[in-house]
């Protein structure tokens, strides 16, 4: 299905290509966009170091080692937080898995895309192999890649079916890698076509609560690196991958894409619109958690005082996290189970990385609290909206308290403070398989803060390796 403006057919891939070419000079990417890219690079590296501690990480590593290791003289890329180097496609896969596997990575709310999981993992693998990619160029590449991923993601006009973070992330990462490699228009189009030809991932893994959800992000990062390797060699790919008969708009969005977001290219840098996750769970659950915690702090009630917690929310919230508490639920299921998450918030006053231990998952007190949680439709007709939301708590003594959240905590309009961002980073570094010492955490933070002075951005990754 072709998109048109009057009688003129619009080539939306061409608009993306023009965006890359217009900003060949990294300094032409606005400072605010580069600063935001640095902010979310900082956040994502911390999250990845912590994500490496999950049990499934060892399985992914074993599989990647079986796919092949570096040959003599070959340039590889690190698995962050370790001395292990692998071929860049495999390193990108593992690091992307680590970024997303705890549901702690940032998200672009309007696009419903976790942009940095695929993009940062793929671009860093490419930069390590390429060597001497400056910090300024790398941040510019991130900003451009996030633009590509999110303007495509924002074309959605129907409920999410395919796993958009993986698919849009793959296209964005291919664009970012093409930028780092300095590919011409034909090369960029081939890179996007090769990435599009590998798109995969559905919401079934989300529904069933399996770690394959994060693995779909990992597959996308590997696919983007593979796409750029082939594009550099001149491999021909389909070019009409957005507007074509079987392009993204017709196939993935079922012919209902809203392409208005493309008008924002070069006007609104989407990396500045990305939201942090204050809590290690899906973004759809963050509003209910922060609203409930705020009411507890304001009114001084405790878990034992509560008769009911009701969340009125848009349909996407209900689709993603309104799932029943189960005594035998897996960690991945629990991360996206709002009744369980609000039970944790009631008991602990927060939701942290320690909330998914076996003892918590099977805790009778938490199970009883989870049964007091109700999620209600709020009448919002926007299938991709995350806000507004309203939390109402009814106490055993008959009192009732409510709060409305026009924006969700962690978004640009309700941001985490710099102190809160750094506290999250430190906590993540301390929960890595090989926790970083305080002095090394400080050194890593300083290097990232000063990333634009680096002549080789891979120096950041070297600072993640425990000494």
Secondary structure, DSSP 8 states (H G I E B T S, - for coil): ---EETTEE--HHHHHHHHHHHT-SGGGS-HHHHHHHHHHHHHHHHHHHHHTTSHHHHHHHHHHHHT----TT---EE-TTSS-EE-HHHHHHHHHHHHHTTS-S-BBTTTTB-HHHHHHHHHHHHHHHH----HHHHHHHHHHHHHHHHHHHTT--S---B-HHHHHHHHHHHHHHHHHHT--HHHHHHHHHHHHTT---BTHHHHHT-THHHHHHHHHHHHHHHHHHHHHTT----S-TTTSTTSHHHHTSTT---GGGGGGTTTS-GGGG-B--SSSS-HHHHHHHHHHHHHHHHH---GGGEEEEEEEE-HHHHHHH-----TT--HHHHTT-HHHHHHHHHHHSS--GGGGSHHHHT-HHHHHHHTTEEEEE-----TT----EEEEEEETTS-EEEEEESS-TTSTTS---HHHHHHHHHHHHHTSTT---HHHHHHHHHHHHTGGG-S-THHHHHTTS--
